[in-house]
């Protein structure tokens, strides 16, 4: 299973509408409305890298109120156990 975090910029005041559209996509596992450079952060999963790429390009980037995206492909998590139990991704 391949996973990615997709940072999404939307049209002004359209984040909630885009988030609603993303809810209908089975490959989108989590959606966060955020403040800052991006409006939405979505966790996306696909069986293969090609599946993941297709979801991002055809289901997310193609939405009319999505202006731009930044995709971060998640690698295997690493955990460093210490005083603060820091998780490095």
Secondary structure as a PSIPRED ss2 file (coil, helix, strand):
# PSIPRED VFORMAT (PSIPRED V4.0)

   1 X C   1.000  0.000  0.000
   2 X E   0.000  0.000  1.000
   3 X E   0.000  0.000  1.000
   4 X E   0.000  0.000  1.000
   5 X E   0.000  0.000  1.000
   6 X E   0.000  0.000  1.000
   7 X E   0.000  0.000  1.000
   8 X E   0.000  0.000  1.000
   9 X E   0.000  0.000  1.000
  10 X E   0.000  0.000  1.000
  11 X C   1.000  0.000  0.000
  12 X C   1.000  0.000  0.000
  13 X C   1.000  0.000  0.000
  14 X C   1.000  0.000  0.000
  15 X H   0.000  1.000  0.000
  16 X H   0.000  1.000  0.000
  17 X H   0.000  1.000  0.000
  18 X H   0.000  1.000  0.000
  19 X H   0.000  1.000  0.000
  20 X H   0.000  1.000  0.000
  21 X H   0.000  1.000  0.000
  22 X H   0.000  1.000  0.000
  23 X H   0.000  1.000  0.000
  24 X C   1.000  0.000  0.000
  25 X C   1.000  0.000  0.000
  26 X C   1.000  0.000  0.000
  27 X C   1.000  0.000  0.000
  28 X E   0.000  0.000  1.000
  29 X E   0.000  0.000  1.000
  30 X E   0.000  0.000  1.000
  31 X E   0.000  0.000  1.000
  32 X E   0.000  0.000  1.000
  33 X E   0.000  0.000  1.000
  34 X C   1.000  0.000  0.000
  35 X C   1.000  0.000  0.000
  36 X C   1.000  0.000  0.000
  37 X C   1.000  0.000  0.000
  38 X C   1.000  0.000  0.000
  39 X C   1.000  0.000  0.000
  40 X E   0.000  0.000  1.000
  41 X E   0.000  0.000  1.000
  42 X E   0.000  0.000  1.000
  43 X E   0.000  0.000  1.000
  44 X E   0.000  0.000  1.000
  45 X E   0.000  0.000  1.000
  46 X E   0.000  0.000  1.000
  47 X C   1.000  0.000  0.000
  48 X C   1.000  0.000  0.000
  49 X H   0.000  1.000  0.000
  50 X H   0.000  1.000  0.000
  51 X H   0.000  1.000  0.000
  52 X H   0.000  1.000  0.000
  53 X H   0.000  1.000  0.000
  54 X H   0.000  1.000  0.000
  55 X H   0.000  1.000  0.000
  56 X H   0.000  1.000  0.000
  57 X H   0.000  1.000  0.000
  58 X H   0.000  1.000  0.000
  59 X H   0.000  1.000  0.000
  60 X H   0.000  1.000  0.000
  61 X C   1.000  0.000  0.000
  62 X C   1.000  0.000  0.000
  63 X C   1.000  0.000  0.000
  64 X C   1.000  0.000  0.000
  65 X C   1.000  0.000  0.000
  66 X E   0.000  0.000  1.000
  67 X E   0.000  0.000  1.000
  68 X E   0.000  0.000  1.000
  69 X E   0.000  0.000  1.000
  70 X E   0.000  0.000  1.000
  71 X E   0.000  0.000  1.000
  72 X E   0.000  0.000  1.000
  73 X E   0.000  0.000  1.000
  74 X E   0.000  0.000  1.000
  75 X C   1.000  0.000  0.000
  76 X C   1.000  0.000  0.000
  77 X C   1.000  0.000  0.000
  78 X E   0.000  0.000  1.000
  79 X E   0.000  0.000  1.000
  80 X E   0.000  0.000  1.000
  81 X C   1.000  0.000  0.000
  82 X C   1.000  0.000  0.000
  83 X C   1.000  0.000  0.000
  84 X C   1.000  0.000  0.000
  85 X C   1.000  0.000  0.000
  86 X E   0.000  0.000  1.000
  87 X E   0.000  0.000  1.000
  88 X E   0.000  0.000  1.000
  89 X C   1.000  0.000  0.000
